[in-house]
Amino acid sequence: MASRSAAAVPVISRVSADGVANDAVRDLWAGLKRHELWLKFAVHDIRQRFRRSMLGPLWVTLSTGIMIAALGVIFGALFEQPMQTFLPYVATGLIFWNFIVSTVSEGCLAFVAGEGFIRNVPMPLSAHFYRMFMRNLIVLALNLLIYVLVAVIFQMHLTLNHLLIIPGAVLFFINVGWVAFASAIVSTRFRDIPQLITSLLQVVFFATPIFWTTAQLPTKLAFVDFNPIYHLIEIVRKPLLGGVPDPASWLLTLATAVIGCLLVVLLYRRTYPRLAYWV
């Protein structure tokens, strides 16, 4: 009787979600290690976008170059700015601004666009974000050809200050990356977020010194001093123009990079098990 009663005792299994947060962090690392996957996807996306086009991806460079030339000539004449300094200023500002806009806007749809893969293919979720980010990095590299052309035309000389582009670019990409990743997570849950971000970026464009300079202001206004996009662009624009970014720009972008990355990791840890259902 004792053995029979012992056999009748049910086995209780406990389901715990304690390891889900660690799974999210492992997913970020696993996706990063699959670089051959998302790199090929990124190149494929660009090829498909310009399929059967004579110039191919160079259309991106050409369209950006036309916009830079138009803004530089028109606003240079309106503001009575010398073309030798104003056009390189507009070129670098607009190139990096376009990267911010495209990365954040496309980041909103990074997981939504990968719905078919997420539901059917066993691969890290973060790989879809890396794919989008790499695609925009390739476009940025093509647009930087405009800066090289402008530098040659206006005979911009290389100085040691140009080396500051290395730490500036690192902080720039980290900040744009965590904003785009956070946008991807939130937009997957709330589909109105992409429209809201698009409208907000349009306002920020006019409030950020891209086609106008802070030297044209009688005093530096609050919407410039406390504009994180301005400081983000300055740490990459100033070195390319041979200048040194303001220490406040370095401190602000470094602080936002650290705090933003911590917050987005916490957000991903919390939402990771739900993303596959939200898409």
Secondary structure, DSSP 8 states (H G I E B T S, - for coil): -HHHHHHTS--------TTHHHHHHHHHHHHHH-HHHHHHHHHHHHHHHTTT-SSTTHHHHHHHHHHHHHHHHHHHHHTT--HHHHHHHHHHHHHHHHHHHHHHHHHTTHHHHTHHHHHHS---THHHHHHHHHHHHHHHHHHHHHHHHHHHHTT----GGGGGHHHHHHHHHHHHHHHHHHHHHHHHH-TTHHHHHHHHHHHHHHHSSSSS-GGGSSS--HHHHT-HHHHHHHHHHHHHTT----HHHHHHHHHHHHHHHHHHHHHHHHHHHHHHHH-
